[in-house]
Amino acid sequence: MATVRYGVWACALVHGADRAASGPYGRCAAVFDLWREDASRRQLLRLRRLRLHQRLQLVPGRYHIRCNVSRVSELRVAVIGAGIAGLATAAALARAGIRCVVLEQARVLTEVGVGIQVTPNAARLLHRLGMKEYLRQEAVRVEAIDMLRWDSGRPIIHTPLGVECERAFGAPFYTIHRAHLQQGMLGLLSRGVVRLGMRCQSIVERPDSIGLEFAGGERVSADVVVGADGIHSTVRRYLFPDRPRFSGHTIYRGLVSARCVPALAGPGRIRIWLGPSQQFVA
């Protein structure tokens, strides 16, 4: 979930950004669709804590964001973080014709993370952004999910996916290495959009813009700032005085060659062994 700042708003991907809205501030600068997930609802509850100065008009399921620009194309958007959320936001902004720069603290984008699941609702959006062919070549199309007992391997639930999933939800269920997904999303952006070695240190709200200061002293000015910089987010820290809390759960991740576990090889299938307070996913 990306956090957007121009006053400050929480939002997700851009949609219908060329629409207009009447009111004392003239034309609506941008319209952002909210993910209707629990995280979004929690962000909505927090909005009352923010100093919006009447620049935000809430509409059911949608934010109308008013800025001192006459056209959406004049907006300057800075996305902090070049992970999955940041790159998805940048790609959606680009499709809406909104100028965007992605500022990432890492000097090199390396293969961080392991396999992730891309459910059909996310796959539909990635297809819309132009990644359908890339996912067909690089991802694994999941045919089924099996839940098994941890001690005996006895099946508990079998969920068929494959063609049935695509027919029901309009897109496949994929698994893919996070680094491969990130590389595919980078391919959606023009050269120069992503800038590496930019570690955001401070944020200053001005009457007509947001000022960002980075390690090394470089400064960037933007109309909208999207915080997609992870669990230790600088942008989030500016929004909310909270800190990450350990949930008490630990996840061990790893990669194993399919040759070492031939019994698990074959058509794309997710297997989950469920045990007392623990589970194993392959």
C-alpha positions in Angstrom: 0.0 0.0 0.0 1.6 3.3 -1.1 1.2 6.4 0.9 0.8 9.6 -1.0 1.7 13.1 0.2 0.4 16.5 -0.9 -1.3 17.3 2.3 -1.1 13.6 2.8 -3.2 10.8 1.4 -3.1 7.0 1.3 -3.8 5.5 -2.1 -3.0 2.8 -4.6 -2.9 2.8 -8.4 -4.0 5.7 -10.5 -7.3 5.5 -12.4 -9.3 8.0 -14.4 -6.8 10.8 -13.8 -8.1 12.9 -16.6 -11.5 13.3 -15.0 -12.6 16.7 -13.6 -14.5 17.7 -10.5 -16.2 21.0 -9.6 -15.6 22.9 -6.4 -13.7 25.9 -4.9 -10.4 24.5 -6.0 -11.4 24.1 -9.7 -10.5 21.0 -11.6 -9.5 17.8 -9.8 -5.8 17.2 -10.3 -6.0 13.4 -10.0 -8.2 10.6 -9.0 -6.8 7.6 -7.2 -8.6 4.3 -6.8 -8.2 2.8 -3.4 -7.5 -0.9 -2.9 -10.5 -2.2 -1.1 -8.5 -4.2 1.4 -8.1 -4.1 5.1 -5.0 -2.0 4.8 -6.9 0.6 2.9 -9.7 0.7 5.5 -7.1 1.2 8.3 -5.6 4.1 6.4 -9.0 5.7 6.0 -9.5 5.6 9.7 -6.2 7.4 10.2 -7.2 10.2 7.8 -8.9 12.2 10.5 -5.5 12.6 12.2 -4.0 14.4 9.1 -4.0 18.1 8.4 -5.8 18.1 5.1 -6.8 21.8 5.1 -9.9 21.0 3.0 -7.7 19.9 0.0 -9.2 16.4 0.1 -12.8 15.6 -0.9 -13.8 12.1 0.1 -16.1 10.2 -2.2 -17.2 6.6 -1.5 -14.3 4.4 -2.6 -12.3 7.2 -4.1 -10.2 10.3 -3.3 -10.4 13.5 -5.3 -7.0 15.2 -4.9 -6.9 18.9 -5.5 -3.6 20.6 -6.2 -2.5 24.0 -7.6 -2.1 22.7 -11.1 -4.5 23.1 -14.0 -3.7 19.7 -15.7 -2.8 16.3 -14.5 0.2 16.2 -16.9 1.7 19.1 -14.9 1.9 17.1 -11.7 5.4 16.2 -10.5 5.3 12.9 -8.6 8.2 11.4 -6.6 7.9 7.7 -5.6 10.3 6.7 -2.8 11.3 3.1 -3.3 11.8 0.9 -6.4 10.3 -2.3 -5.0 7.1 -3.9 -6.3 4.8 -1.2 -4.9 6.9 1.7 -6.1 7.4 0.3 -9.6 3.7 -0.6 -10.0 2.7 2.9 -8.9 5.2 4.5 -11.4 4.0 2.3 -14.3 0.3 3.2 -13.6 1.2 6.9 -13.4 3.1 6.7 -16.7 0.0 5.1 -18.3 -2.1 8.0 -17.0 0.3 10.5 -18.5 1.7 11.8 -15.2 5.3 12.6 -14.8 7.0 10.5 -12.2 10.5 9.8 -10.8 11.3 6.8 -8.7 14.0 7.4 -6.0 15.6 4.2 -4.6 18.2 4.1 -1.9 20.0 1.0 -3.2 22.9 1.7 -5.5 22.2 -1.6 -7.4 19.0 -3.5 -7.7 20.1 -7.1 -6.7 18.1 -10.3 -6.5 16.4 -9.7 -3.1 13.7 -12.0 -2.0 12.5 -15.4 -3.2 9.3 -16.8 -4.8 6.0 -14.9 -4.4 2.5 -15.6 -5.3 0.6 -13.3 -7.8 -3.1 -13.8 -7.3 -5.6 -13.1 -10.2 -6.6 -9.7 -8.9 -3.0 -8.6 -8.9 -2.3 -10.4 -12.2 -5.1 -8.5 -13.9 -3.5 -5.2 -13.0 -0.1 -6.4 -14.2 -1.6 -7.5 -17.5 -3.2 -4.1 -17.8 0.2 -2.4 -17.2 1.6 -4.4 -20.1 3.2 -7.5 -18.4 1.0 -10.2 -19.8 3.6 -11.6 -22.2 6.4 -11.2 -19.7 4.5 -13.2 -17.0 3.6 -15.9 -19.5 7.3 -16.4 -20.2 8.9 -15.8 -16.7 6.2 -16.9 -14.2 4.7 -20.3 -13.4 1.0 -20.6 -14.0 -0.4 -22.4 -10.9 -2.8 -25.3 -11.7 -3.9 -26.0 -8.1 -3.4 -25.4 -4.4 -3.3 -28.4 -2.1 -3.5 -28.2 1.7 -2.1 -31.2 3.5 -1.7 -32.5 7.1 1.8 -31.9 8.4 2.2 -35.4 10.0 0.7 -37.7 7.4 0.5 -35.7 4.2 -3.2 -36.5 4.0 -5.1 -34.0 1.7 -7.3 -31.5 3.5 -8.4 -29.2 0.7 -7.7 -29.2 -3.0 -8.4 -26.0 -4.9 -8.2 -26.3 -8.7 -7.0 -23.2 -10.5 -5.6 -23.2 -14.1 -8.3 -22.7 -16.7 -11.1 -22.6 -14.2 -9.3 -19.7 -12.3 -8.8 -17.7 -15.4 -12.4 -18.2 -16.5 -13.7 -17.1 -13.1 -11.4 -14.2 -12.3 -10.1 -13.1 -15.7 -6.4 -13.8 -15.1 -4.2 -16.7 -14.0 -2.7 -17.4 -10.6 1.1 -17.1 -10.9 4.2 -17.8 -8.9 7.4 -15.9 -9.7 10.7 -14.9 -8.2 10.4 -11.4 -6.7 13.6 -10.3 -8.6 12.1 -11.4 -11.9 8.9 -9.6 -11.2 10.9 -6.5 -10.3 12.9 -6.7 -13.5 9.8 -7.0 -15.6 8.3 -3.9 -14.0 11.4 -2.0 -14.6 11.0 -2.7 -18.3 7.7 -0.8 -18.2 9.4 2.4 -17.3 11.4 4.8 -19.5 15.1 5.2 -19.1 15.9 7.8 -16.3 12.7 7.3 -14.4 14.4 5.2 -11.7 17.3 6.9 -9.9 19.5 4.7 -7.6 21.5 5.7 -4.6 18.9 8.1 -3.4 18.3 7.6 0.3 15.5 9.9 1.6 16.4 11.5 4.9 13.8 14.2 5.4 10.5 15.6 4.1 9.3 19.2 4.3 5.8 20.3 3.4 5.7 23.7 1.7 2.5 25.7 0.7 2.8 24.6 -2.9 5.1 21.6 -3.0 6.9 18.9 -1.0 10.6 19.1 -0.4 12.7 15.9 -0.2 16.3 15.9 1.1 18.6 12.9 0.4 21.8 11.6 1.8 24.6 13.6 0.2 22.6 16.8 0.3 20.6 16.5 -3.0 17.1 18.0 -2.9 14.1 17.1 -4.9 10.8 19.1 -5.1 7.5 17.4 -6.0 3.7 18.0 -5.9 3.0 14.4 -4.7 5.2 12.0 -2.8 4.4 8.3 -2.7 6.0 6.4 0.1 6.9 2.8 -1.1 10.1 2.5 0.9 9.4 -0.5 3.0 8.8 -1.3 6.6 11.3 1.3 7.8 9.7 3.9 5.5 10.9 7.5 5.9 7.6 8.7 4.4 5.5 6.7 6.8 7.5 8.0 9.7 6.6 11.5 8.6 2.9 10.6 8.4 2.4 8.5 11.5 4.4 8.3 14.8 4.4 4.5 14.9 7.2 1.9 14.6 7.3 -1.7 13.3 6.4 -4.3 16.0 7.5 -7.9 16.0 4.4 -10.1 15.5 6.1 -13.1 17.1 6.0 -15.0 13.8 9.2 -16.0 12.0 9.4 -17.0 8.3 12.3 -19.0 6.9 12.7 -18.8 3.1 14.9 -20.7 0.7 15.3 -22.0 -2.8 15.8 -25.8 -3.5 16.5 -27.3 -6.9 13.5 -29.3 -8.3 16.0 -32.1 -8.9 16.4 -32.6 -5.2 12.7 -33.1 -4.6 11.4 -35.0 -7.6 8.2 -35.9 -5.8 7.2 -32.2 -5.7 8.2 -31.5 -9.4 5.7 -31.5 -12.2 2.8 -29.2 -13.2 2.6 -25.9 -11.3 1.1 -26.6 -7.9 1.3 -24.9 -4.5 1.4 -27.3 -1.5 0.8 -26.2 2.1 1.5 -28.5 5.0 -0.5 -27.3 8.0 0.6 -28.1 11.5 0.1 -26.8 15.1 1.0 -23.0 14.9 3.2 -23.7 11.9 3.0 -24.3 8.2 5.3 -25.2 5.3 4.7 -23.9 1.8 6.2 -25.2 -1.4 
